[in-house]
């Protein structure tokens, strides 16, 4: 863990370095937006290939979905103006916004929606959409007319408008292929890009002059890049090299909060911070080991130490205890003696040694792993931290190693419990696949009464927390920072949802 004194020293040095670079010949530029990561060859501007932390920065500027979710987890219209189900909730009809154009000048209509969803559901495309939209098949999506789309389902799905707000469901032109979009991304979003090639150190987007929402975007252009090291990211803001950082680490927040040139804005809830283990791989295939690894965590101390008090404690599932949907409101309590007892029963009387792969690819991930290592020692668990570069972490480590640090955007229960924990998920972070858990999610999706549906989701959370392979010690709110001459950016609970339409700098 970095001390505050060390951080201050690093911050000052990095700020001077960034400032000297500017003085050495920086020219007038578009507002600079920095992410906490900037991948190399894996960069995507195709909505269905959307996994790295920096992918949503570009994709949110270029594309739009039928619906979105606000910070109260309420569904809001975007390319669909309104919708209605039949009485059973098996048929949903969406009425599309008229007068919307794609960046290439073509008109947006129902054929684009049908194509985009069928493409997202095609397992051959590599999309993660099936993790959330597994209740529908491509053939169940049809155009009624040019302005109307119908989803005809086998069973009721009462939260369909919420579920189709998934980040993989952005609309592309009818017939657009991955290769075409990677070279020349075409969406209906507020910004457009002339050309793209993975590996660029930065990407500049320009305001789409025919954007359907009058007066937006506010900024004529934006330049996207990434700085993975949190202190360097803060230094770029202090020096004016960057205008907006979409996510700031807690340790850097302390350095920025009293500076009059910086404005900090925070999401109401935030990112699900996880330590995830494969439940089908020794030693994690023994539920006693999994429970022991969870019981060593002092969640309040983790919050106070790794997150410097920002955020809230977690209970080993992706719903924060402060949510009305949470199965419990109090964090799981640390019990080192019980953890030792469970390890002894599992055949590890002298303790356990495990590898934990981590990175600073997302704010506080590395700090959480370091604090966890220290806590685990008390139960005789030796955690070997293997720290890997941020630029390659999601591509080379995540989903490829049996115990990893990870993070997930905040989501409502219907999506949060599906995207990583269904059997057919594209992101099997813990290799969790349980028929009883699947049945609970299916039952919830058919339950019209909201209170009954909430209780079903609570039971699903309990099963995952007590028996699954995910440790969720804390939730980190998304804190964004921008220069005081800028305004108009509000972080969403889900880091994958970024709205740059109102952001601009004087």
C-alpha positions as CSV (number, residue, x, y, z in Angstrom):
1,X,0.0,0.0,0.0
2,X,1.2,3.5,-0.8
3,X,1.5,5.9,2.1
4,X,-0.1,9.3,1.8
5,X,3.4,10.9,2.1
6,X,4.7,8.8,-0.7
7,X,1.7,9.5,-2.8
8,X,2.1,13.2,-2.3
9,X,5.7,13.0,-3.4
10,X,4.9,10.9,-6.5
11,X,2.0,13.2,-7.3
12,X,4.2,16.3,-7.3
13,X,6.9,14.7,-9.5
14,X,4.3,13.4,-11.9
15,X,2.6,16.8,-12.1
16,X,5.8,18.5,-12.9
17,X,6.6,16.0,-15.6
18,X,3.2,16.4,-17.2
19,X,3.4,20.2,-17.0
20,X,6.8,20.2,-18.6
21,X,5.5,18.1,-21.4
22,X,2.8,20.6,-22.0
23,X,5.2,23.6,-21.9
24,X,7.4,21.7,-24.3
25,X,5.0,22.2,-27.2
26,X,1.5,21.0,-26.5
27,X,-0.9,22.6,-28.9
28,X,-4.5,23.6,-28.5
29,X,-6.6,20.4,-28.3
30,X,-10.0,18.9,-27.8
31,X,-10.9,18.3,-24.1
32,X,-8.8,15.3,-22.9
33,X,-10.7,12.5,-21.3
34,X,-8.6,9.8,-19.6
35,X,-9.6,6.3,-18.6
36,X,-7.9,4.2,-16.0
37,X,-6.6,1.8,-18.7
38,X,-5.7,1.9,-22.3
39,X,-5.5,-1.5,-24.0
40,X,-3.2,-2.2,-26.9
41,X,-4.2,-4.5,-29.7
42,X,-7.4,-5.6,-28.0
43,X,-9.1,-2.2,-28.3
44,X,-12.6,-2.3,-29.7
45,X,-15.2,0.1,-31.1
46,X,-17.7,-2.7,-31.8
47,X,-20.4,-2.8,-29.1
48,X,-20.5,-6.6,-28.9
49,X,-16.8,-6.8,-28.2
50,X,-16.7,-4.6,-25.1
51,X,-14.6,-6.0,-22.2
52,X,-11.6,-3.7,-21.5
53,X,-12.1,-0.7,-19.2
54,X,-11.4,1.7,-22.0
55,X,-13.8,0.1,-24.6
56,X,-16.9,1.8,-23.1
57,X,-15.3,5.2,-23.2
58,X,-15.2,5.0,-27.0
59,X,-18.4,3.0,-27.5
60,X,-20.6,5.2,-25.4
61,X,-19.6,8.2,-27.4
62,X,-20.3,6.5,-30.8
63,X,-23.4,4.3,-30.2
64,X,-26.7,4.2,-28.4
65,X,-29.1,1.6,-27.2
66,X,-32.9,1.4,-27.2
67,X,-33.0,2.0,-23.4
68,X,-30.6,3.0,-20.7
69,X,-30.6,2.9,-16.8
70,X,-30.1,5.9,-14.6
71,X,-28.5,6.1,-11.2
72,X,-31.8,5.1,-9.6
73,X,-31.7,1.9,-11.7
74,X,-34.8,3.2,-13.5
75,X,-35.1,2.5,-17.3
76,X,-35.0,5.6,-19.5
77,X,-35.8,5.8,-23.2
78,X,-33.0,6.4,-25.8
79,X,-33.6,5.1,-29.3
80,X,-36.9,3.7,-28.2
81,X,-39.4,6.4,-27.3
82,X,-41.9,4.1,-25.6
83,X,-42.8,0.4,-25.2
84,X,-45.5,-1.9,-23.8
85,X,-45.9,-5.6,-23.0
86,X,-48.9,-7.8,-23.6
87,X,-50.8,-8.8,-20.5
88,X,-48.7,-11.9,-19.9
89,X,-45.3,-10.1,-20.4
90,X,-44.4,-12.5,-23.2
91,X,-44.6,-9.9,-26.1
92,X,-42.9,-6.5,-25.9
93,X,-43.4,-3.8,-28.5
94,X,-41.0,-1.0,-28.8
95,X,-41.8,2.2,-30.7
96,X,-38.6,3.8,-32.1
97,X,-37.6,7.4,-32.2
98,X,-38.1,9.0,-35.6
99,X,-35.7,11.2,-37.4
100,X,-32.5,9.5,-36.1
101,X,-29.6,9.2,-38.4
102,X,-26.4,7.1,-38.4
103,X,-23.0,8.8,-38.8
104,X,-22.9,7.8,-42.5
105,X,-26.1,9.7,-43.2
106,X,-28.4,6.7,-43.4
107,X,-31.7,6.6,-41.5
108,X,-32.1,4.5,-38.3
109,X,-35.1,2.1,-38.4
110,X,-36.4,-1.2,-37.2
111,X,-34.2,-3.3,-39.5
112,X,-31.1,-1.9,-37.7
113,X,-32.5,-3.0,-34.3
114,X,-33.4,-6.5,-35.5
115,X,-30.0,-6.9,-37.0
116,X,-28.1,-5.6,-34.0
117,X,-29.9,-7.9,-31.5
118,X,-29.7,-10.9,-33.8
119,X,-26.0,-10.2,-34.2
120,X,-25.5,-9.8,-30.5
121,X,-27.1,-13.1,-29.8
122,X,-25.1,-15.0,-32.4
123,X,-22.6,-17.1,-30.5
124,X,-20.2,-16.9,-33.4
125,X,-19.7,-13.2,-32.9
126,X,-18.1,-13.5,-29.5
127,X,-20.7,-11.2,-27.9
128,X,-21.3,-11.2,-24.2
129,X,-25.0,-10.4,-24.7
130,X,-26.2,-14.0,-24.2
131,X,-25.1,-13.7,-20.6
132,X,-28.0,-11.3,-20.0
133,X,-30.3,-12.0,-22.9
134,X,-30.3,-15.8,-22.8
135,X,-34.1,-15.8,-22.6
136,X,-34.6,-14.8,-26.2
137,X,-33.5,-16.2,-29.6
138,X,-32.7,-14.2,-32.7
139,X,-35.8,-15.4,-34.4
140,X,-38.0,-13.9,-31.7
141,X,-37.0,-10.3,-32.7
142,X,-38.9,-8.9,-35.6
143,X,-39.7,-5.6,-37.3
144,X,-43.5,-4.8,-37.3
145,X,-42.8,-1.8,-39.5
146,X,-40.0,0.7,-40.0
147,X,-40.6,2.3,-36.6
148,X,-41.7,-0.7,-34.5
149,X,-39.9,-3.7,-33.1
150,X,-41.5,-6.7,-31.4
151,X,-39.9,-9.2,-29.0
152,X,-42.0,-12.4,-28.8
153,X,-40.8,-14.6,-26.0
154,X,-41.5,-18.1,-24.8
155,X,-42.1,-17.0,-21.2
156,X,-42.7,-13.7,-19.4
157,X,-39.7,-11.5,-18.9
158,X,-41.0,-8.6,-16.9
159,X,-37.8,-6.6,-16.8
160,X,-37.0,-6.8,-20.5
161,X,-36.6,-3.0,-21.0
162,X,-33.9,-3.1,-18.3
163,X,-32.1,-6.1,-19.6
164,X,-31.8,-4.8,-23.1
165,X,-29.9,-1.8,-21.8
166,X,-26.9,-4.1,-21.5
167,X,-23.7,-2.6,-22.9
168,X,-23.7,-5.2,-25.7
169,X,-27.0,-4.1,-27.1
170,X,-26.0,-0.8,-28.8
171,X,-27.4,-0.4,-32.3
172,X,-25.3,-0.7,-35.4
173,X,-26.4,-0.3,-39.0
174,X,-28.1,-3.3,-40.6
175,X,-25.4,-5.6,-42.1
176,X,-22.4,-4.0,-40.4
177,X,-19.7,-6.5,-39.6
178,X,-17.0,-6.5,-36.9
179,X,-14.2,-5.8,-39.4
180,X,-16.2,-2.9,-40.9
181,X,-17.0,-1.4,-37.5
182,X,-13.4,-1.7,-36.3
183,X,-12.2,0.3,-39.3
184,X,-15.0,2.7,-39.6
185,X,-17.4,2.7,-36.6
186,X,-20.9,3.9,-37.5
187,X,-23.5,4.6,-34.8
188,X,-26.2,7.1,-33.9
189,X,-24.3,8.5,-30.9
190,X,-23.4,12.1,-30.1
191,X,-19.9,11.8,-31.5
192,X,-18.4,10.2,-34.6
193,X,-14.9,9.0,-35.6
194,X,-13.5,9.1,-39.1
195,X,-11.4,5.9,-38.8
196,X,-10.0,3.7,-36.1
197,X,-7.2,1.1,-35.7
198,X,-6.5,-0.8,-32.4
199,X,-3.3,0.2,-30.7
200,X,-3.7,4.0,-31.1
201,X,-2.4,5.9,-28.1
202,X,-5.4,8.2,-28.3
203,X,-8.7,8.6,-30.2
204,X,-10.3,11.9,-31.2
205,X,-14.1,12.0,-31.8
206,X,-16.0,14.9,-33.3
207,X,-19.6,16.1,-32.6
208,X,-22.1,14.5,-34.9
209,X,-23.8,17.4,-36.7
210,X,-27.0,15.5,-37.3
211,X,-27.4,14.1,-33.8
212,X,-31.1,13.7,-33.0
213,X,-31.0,15.5,-29.6
214,X,-30.9,19.3,-30.3
215,X,-28.1,21.2,-28.7
216,X,-26.0,18.1,-27.9
217,X,-23.3,17.2,-27.6
218,X,-22.0,20.4,-25.9
219,X,-18.4,19.8,-26.8
220,X,-17.3,20.0,-30.5
221,X,-14.8,17.2,-30.0
222,X,-13.2,15.0,-27.3
223,X,-9.8,13.2,-27.2
224,X,-9.8,9.8,-25.4
225,X,-6.7,8.2,-23.9
226,X,-5.7,6.3,-20.8
227,X,-3.4,6.5,-17.8
228,X,-3.3,3.3,-15.7
229,X,-1.2,4.6,-12.8
230,X,-3.6,6.4,-10.4
231,X,-1.1,9.1,-9.3
232,X,-0.1,10.0,-12.8
233,X,-3.8,10.2,-13.7
234,X,-4.4,12.7,-10.9
235,X,-1.2,14.6,-11.9
236,X,-2.5,15.0,-15.5
237,X,-5.6,16.6,-14.1
238,X,-3.7,19.0,-11.8
239,X,-1.4,20.1,-14.6
240,X,-4.2,20.6,-17.1
241,X,-2.9,17.8,-19.4
242,X,-6.2,16.1,-18.8
243,X,-9.6,17.7,-18.5
244,X,-11.7,14.7,-17.3
245,X,-10.8,11.5,-15.6
246,X,-13.8,9.1,-15.6
247,X,-12.5,7.2,-12.6
248,X,-10.2,8.3,-9.8
249,X,-8.7,6.0,-7.1
250,X,-9.5,6.8,-3.5
251,X,-5.8,7.5,-2.8
252,X,-5.8,10.1,-5.5
253,X,-9.1,11.6,-4.4
254,X,-7.3,12.7,-1.2
255,X,-4.8,14.6,-3.3
256,X,-7.5,16.3,-5.4
257,X,-10.4,17.1,-3.1
258,X,-9.0,20.4,-1.8
259,X,-7.7,21.8,-5.1
260,X,-9.9,24.7,-6.3
261,X,-9.1,23.8,-9.9
262,X,-10.6,20.3,-9.7
263,X,-14.3,19.3,-9.4
264,X,-15.1,15.8,-8.0
265,X,-18.4,14.1,-8.7
266,X,-19.5,10.8,-7.3
267,X,-22.0,8.1,-8.3
268,X,-24.6,7.1,-5.7
269,X,-23.6,3.4,-5.7
270,X,-20.7,2.0,-7.7
271,X,-18.4,-0.7,-8.8
272,X,-18.5,-4.3,-7.5
273,X,-15.0,-5.1,-6.4
274,X,-14.3,-8.8,-6.4
275,X,-11.8,-11.5,-5.7
276,X,-13.0,-14.5,-7.8
277,X,-12.0,-18.1,-7.7
278,X,-12.9,-21.1,-10.0
279,X,-15.2,-23.4,-8.0
280,X,-14.2,-26.4,-10.2
281,X,-10.5,-26.1,-9.6
282,X,-8.5,-27.2,-6.4
283,X,-8.4,-26.0,-3.8
284,X,-11.4,-23.8,-4.6
285,X,-13.6,-26.7,-5.5
286,X,-14.0,-27.4,-1.8
287,X,-16.8,-25.2,-0.4
288,X,-15.0,-25.3,3.0
289,X,-12.0,-23.6,1.4
290,X,-14.2,-21.0,-0.3
291,X,-15.9,-20.2,2.9
292,X,-12.6,-19.9,4.8
293,X,-11.3,-17.5,2.2
294,X,-14.4,-15.3,2.7
295,X,-14.3,-15.4,6.5
296,X,-10.8,-14.0,6.7
297,X,-11.9,-10.6,5.4
298,X,-12.6,-7.7,7.8
299,X,-14.8,-5.8,5.4
300,X,-14.9,-2.5,7.4
301,X,-11.1,-2.6,7.7
302,X,-10.9,-3.3,4.0
303,X,-13.1,-0.3,3.3
304,X,-11.1,2.0,5.6
305,X,-7.7,0.8,4.4
306,X,-7.9,-0.1,0.7
307,X,-10.6,2.5,-0.2
308,X,-9.7,5.1,2.5
309,X,-13.3,5.1,3.6
310,X,-14.9,5.6,0.2
311,X,-17.8,3.2,-0.7
312,X,-19.5,0.5,1.4
313,X,-18.8,-3.0,2.5
314,X,-20.1,-6.0,0.6
315,X,-21.6,-9.5,1.3
316,X,-20.1,-11.7,-1.5
317,X,-22.6,-11.0,-4.2
318,X,-23.0,-8.1,-6.6
319,X,-25.8,-6.2,-4.8
320,X,-24.7,-3.6,-2.2
321,X,-26.2,-4.0,1.3
322,X,-27.6,-0.4,1.0
323,X,-29.8,-1.5,-1.9
324,X,-33.5,-2.4,-1.2
325,X,-32.8,-5.5,-3.3
326,X,-30.0,-6.8,-1.0
327,X,-30.5,-10.1,0.9
328,X,-28.7,-8.7,4.0
329,X,-28.0,-5.2,5.2
330,X,-25.0,-6.0,7.4
331,X,-21.6,-7.1,6.1
332,X,-20.4,-10.7,6.7
333,X,-18.4,-10.7,9.9
334,X,-14.8,-11.8,10.0
335,X,-14.2,-15.1,11.8
336,X,-10.5,-16.3,11.7
337,X,-11.0,-19.2,14.0
338,X,-13.9,-20.6,11.9
339,X,-11.8,-20.1,8.8
340,X,-9.0,-22.2,10.4
341,X,-11.5,-24.9,11.4
342,X,-12.9,-25.1,7.9
343,X,-9.4,-25.4,6.4
344,X,-8.5,-28.2,8.8
345,X,-11.7,-30.0,7.8
346,X,-10.8,-29.6,4.2
347,X,-7.3,-31.2,4.7
348,X,-5.2,-28.1,5.3
349,X,-4.4,-28.2,9.1
350,X,-1.2,-26.3,8.5
351,X,-2.7,-23.6,6.3
352,X,-2.9,-23.0,2.6
353,X,-0.8,-21.4,-0.1
354,X,-2.6,-19.8,-3.1
355,X,-1.7,-17.5,-6.0
356,X,-3.8,-14.3,-6.5
357,X,-3.4,-12.5,-9.8
358,X,-4.0,-8.8,-9.7
359,X,-3.3,-5.5,-11.4
360,X,-4.0,-1.7,-11.2
361,X,-6.2,-2.1,-14.3
362,X,-9.1,-0.6,-12.3
363,X,-9.0,1.8,-9.4
364,X,-8.3,0.1,-6.0
365,X,-8.0,-3.5,-7.4
366,X,-4.4,-3.8,-6.4
367,X,-4.9,-2.2,-3.0
368,X,-7.7,-4.6,-2.2
369,X,-5.6,-7.6,-3.1
370,X,-2.7,-6.3,-1.0
371,X,-5.0,-5.8,2.1
372,X,-6.5,-9.3,1.5
373,X,-3.1,-10.9,1.5
374,X,-2.4,-9.3,4.9
375,X,-5.7,-10.4,6.4
376,X,-5.4,-14.0,5.1
377,X,-2.1,-14.5,7.1
378,X,-4.0,-14.7,10.4
379,X,-5.8,-17.9,9.2
380,X,-2.6,-19.5,8.0
381,X,-3.3,-18.6,4.4
382,X,-0.3,-17.5,2.4
383,X,-1.4,-15.4,-0.6
384,X,1.2,-15.0,-3.4
385,X,0.3,-11.8,-5.2
386,X,1.2,-11.9,-8.9
387,X,0.9,-8.4,-10.2
388,X,0.5,-8.0,-13.9
389,X,0.4,-5.0,-16.3
390,X,-2.9,-3.1,-16.6
391,X,-2.6,-3.0,-20.4
392,X,-2.9,-6.7,-20.8
393,X,-4.7,-7.8,-17.6
394,X,-8.2,-8.3,-19.0
395,X,-6.9,-10.0,-22.1
396,X,-4.2,-12.3,-20.6
397,X,-5.1,-12.9,-17.0
398,X,-8.8,-12.4,-16.3
399,X,-10.9,-15.5,-17.1
400,X,-7.6,-17.4,-17.6
401,X,-6.3,-17.8,-14.0
402,X,-8.2,-19.5,-11.1
403,X,-8.0,-16.7,-8.5
404,X,-8.1,-13.1,-9.7
405,X,-9.0,-9.5,-8.8
406,X,-11.8,-8.1,-10.8
407,X,-14.5,-5.4,-11.0
408,X,-18.0,-5.1,-12.4
409,X,-20.2,-2.1,-13.1
410,X,-23.1,-1.6,-10.7
411,X,-26.2,-3.1,-12.1
412,X,-29.8,-3.9,-11.0
413,X,-30.2,-7.4,-9.7
414,X,-31.7,-8.9,-12.9
415,X,-28.5,-8.1,-14.8
416,X,-26.0,-8.2,-12.0
417,X,-26.8,-11.8,-11.0
418,X,-26.8,-13.0,-14.6
419,X,-23.8,-11.5,-16.4
420,X,-21.1,-13.5,-14.6
421,X,-23.0,-16.3,-12.8
422,X,-25.3,-18.0,-15.2
423,X,-24.1,-21.3,-16.7
424,X,-24.0,-20.0,-20.2
425,X,-22.3,-16.7,-19.4
426,X,-19.6,-15.4,-21.7
427,X,-17.7,-14.3,-18.6
428,X,-17.5,-17.3,-16.3
429,X,-15.3,-15.6,-13.7
430,X,-15.9,-18.2,-11.1
431,X,-17.0,-21.2,-13.2
432,X,-20.2,-21.2,-11.1
433,X,-23.0,-23.2,-12.7
434,X,-25.9,-24.3,-10.4
435,X,-29.3,-25.4,-11.6
436,X,-31.0,-24.1,-8.4
437,X,-29.4,-20.7,-8.9
438,X,-30.5,-20.7,-12.6
439,X,-34.0,-21.6,-11.6
440,X,-34.2,-18.7,-9.1
441,X,-33.2,-16.2,-11.8
442,X,-35.7,-17.7,-14.3
443,X,-38.5,-17.6,-11.7
444,X,-37.7,-14.0,-10.9
445,X,-37.8,-13.0,-14.6
446,X,-41.4,-14.4,-14.8
447,X,-42.6,-12.9,-11.5
448,X,-44.8,-9.8,-12.2
449,X,-45.2,-8.8,-8.5
450,X,-42.2,-6.6,-7.7
451,X,-42.0,-7.6,-4.0
452,X,-42.2,-11.3,-4.8
453,X,-39.6,-10.8,-7.5
454,X,-37.3,-9.0,-5.0
455,X,-37.5,-11.9,-2.5
456,X,-36.5,-14.4,-5.2
457,X,-33.5,-12.3,-6.1
458,X,-32.5,-12.1,-2.4
459,X,-32.5,-15.9,-2.2
460,X,-30.3,-16.1,-5.3
461,X,-27.9,-13.7,-3.7
462,X,-27.8,-15.8,-0.5
463,X,-27.0,-18.9,-2.5
464,X,-24.2,-17.2,-4.4
465,X,-22.8,-15.5,-1.3
466,X,-22.7,-18.7,0.9
467,X,-21.7,-21.2,-1.7
468,X,-20.3,-19.4,-4.8
469,X,-16.7,-18.5,-5.7
470,X,-16.9,-14.7,-5.5
471,X,-15.7,-12.6,-2.6
472,X,-17.2,-9.1,-2.7
473,X,-15.5,-7.3,0.2
474,X,-16.4,-3.7,-0.9
475,X,-18.2,-1.5,-3.4
476,X,-16.3,1.4,-4.8
477,X,-18.4,4.4,-5.9
478,X,-17.3,5.9,-9.2
479,X,-15.6,9.2,-8.5
480,X,-14.9,11.3,-11.6
481,X,-12.8,14.5,-11.6
482,X,-12.6,17.3,-14.1
483,X,-11.0,20.7,-14.3
484,X,-13.0,23.7,-12.9
485,X,-13.4,25.2,-16.4
486,X,-15.3,22.1,-17.4
487,X,-18.8,20.9,-16.5
488,X,-21.6,18.5,-17.4
489,X,-20.2,15.0,-16.6
490,X,-22.0,12.8,-14.0
491,X,-20.7,9.3,-13.4
492,X,-23.2,6.4,-13.7
493,X,-23.3,3.6,-11.1
494,X,-22.2,1.4,-13.9
495,X,-18.8,2.4,-15.2
496,X,-19.8,0.9,-18.6
497,X,-22.4,3.7,-19.0
498,X,-20.8,7.0,-19.8
499,X,-22.7,10.1,-21.0
500,X,-20.5,12.7,-22.6
501,X,-23.3,14.7,-24.3
502,X,-23.3,17.4,-21.7
503,X,-19.6,17.6,-21.0
504,X,-17.7,20.6,-22.3
505,X,-14.8,22.9,-21.2
506,X,-14.6,26.7,-21.5
